Amino acid sequence: MRQMFGVIAPRYDFITRVFSYGMDRRWKRQGVAMAAMPERAVVLDLACGTGDFSKLVAQRCPQAVTIAADLTHGMLRLARSSGVEEAVCADAMSMPFRDGAFDCIFIGYGLRNFPRLEKAVAEIERVTKPGGLLVSLDFFLPRNPVLRQIYLGYLFLNGAFWGTVLHGRPRIYTYIPDSLRSFVSIDDFSSILRRNGYGKVDARGFLFGGIALHCAAKR
Ligand SMILES: C[S@@+](CC[C@H](N)C(=O)[O-])C[C@H]1O[C@@H](n2cnc3c(N)ncnc32)[C@H](O)[C@@H]1O
């Protein structure tokens, strides 16, 4: 993961906009709007990449304190150089934060990359305050089987094209369809959240269910 995202890091923002047809920022803004946070909330931007969620939280809640955390130093460097003040290296599977430390945790396109989803959700739940929120934006497979194949084909070809153009490595971005094939559905992820201590699960799909935002509150 670290090696792959280290290579991708300098082009990451560009490729995110390309893959989402420029809609990524709008979805993230919607994710931040879904989260009713206290004025001085303590927030975690987990698997922060270049720190989009941290920056959007700072715009919406200037008094919030946000920690951005990621496994990849290249991503953390870019987050810091684009204005994210607190950016730390941490593994989502075993975080160096105390129980109940955060009012809200944002995760953008992170969950698919964690080695064990249910264990990662349990760890995220551990560091969330009772009543605190988890907001996740991620890729999912559309329910319709025809759309699903078209979507996987599109992600593969788009990834192979940009991987070749930007890095001379056609498979560098095809991790997206690869990780998606074995990932859970939007509804299954809602069930995983409920099984791991969350309630009030709100799931919103975009692009025919190819992308979804989940917002849930720790019981
Ligand atoms: C697709 S990028 C998402 C970046 C950003 N959150 C966004 O919304 O654009 C996935 C990020 O997850 C990080 N990552 C992968 N596995 C991780 C783990 N176990 N713990 C923390 N970060 C991880 C990668 O380094 C990478 O920066």
PDBQT file of the ligand as one rigid body, heavy atoms in Angstrom, charges set to zero:
ROOT
HETATM    1  C1  LIG A 301      -7.391   6.485  -2.401  1.00  0.00    +0.000 C 
HETATM    2  S1  LIG A 301      -6.431   7.353  -1.230  1.00  0.00    +0.000 S 
HETATM    3  C2  LIG A 301      -7.636   8.420  -0.472  1.00  0.00    +0.000 C 
HETATM    4  C3  LIG A 301      -7.129   9.778  -0.105  1.00  0.00    +0.000 C 
HETATM    5  C4  LIG A 301      -8.133  10.771   0.458  1.00  0.00    +0.000 C 
HETATM    6  N1  LIG A 301      -8.742  10.283   1.668  1.00  0.00    +0.000 N 
HETATM    7  C5  LIG A 301      -9.197  11.178  -0.513  1.00  0.00    +0.000 C 
HETATM    8  O1  LIG A 301     -10.359  11.153  -0.147  1.00  0.00    +0.000 OA
HETATM    9  O2  LIG A 301      -8.895  11.549  -1.630  1.00  0.00    +0.000 OA
HETATM   10  C6  LIG A 301      -6.255   6.106  -0.029  1.00  0.00    +0.000 C 
HETATM   11  C7  LIG A 301      -5.285   6.489   1.077  1.00  0.00    +0.000 C 
HETATM   12  O3  LIG A 301      -5.343   5.461   2.082  1.00  0.00    +0.000 OA
HETATM   13  C8  LIG A 301      -4.057   5.343   2.645  1.00  0.00    +0.000 C 
HETATM   14  N2  LIG A 301      -4.008   4.040   3.343  1.00  0.00    +0.000 N 
HETATM   15  C9  LIG A 301      -4.034   2.804   2.791  1.00  0.00    +0.000 A 
HETATM   16  N3  LIG A 301      -4.012   1.888   3.758  1.00  0.00    +0.000 NA
HETATM   17  C10 LIG A 301      -3.967   2.550   4.942  1.00  0.00    +0.000 A 
HETATM   18  C11 LIG A 301      -3.925   2.141   6.304  1.00  0.00    +0.000 A 
HETATM   19  N4  LIG A 301      -3.917   0.856   6.653  1.00  0.00    +0.000 N 
HETATM   20  N5  LIG A 301      -3.894   3.096   7.260  1.00  0.00    +0.000 NA
HETATM   21  C12 LIG A 301      -3.885   4.422   6.930  1.00  0.00    +0.000 A 
HETATM   22  N6  LIG A 301      -3.929   4.860   5.657  1.00  0.00    +0.000 NA
HETATM   23  C13 LIG A 301      -3.972   3.940   4.679  1.00  0.00    +0.000 A 
HETATM   24  C14 LIG A 301      -3.137   5.465   1.452  1.00  0.00    +0.000 C 
HETATM   25  O4  LIG A 301      -1.829   5.806   1.832  1.00  0.00    +0.000 OA
HETATM   26  C15 LIG A 301      -3.830   6.550   0.638  1.00  0.00    +0.000 C 
HETATM   27  O5  LIG A 301      -3.325   7.842   0.934  1.00  0.00    +0.000 OA
ENDROOT
TORSDOF 0
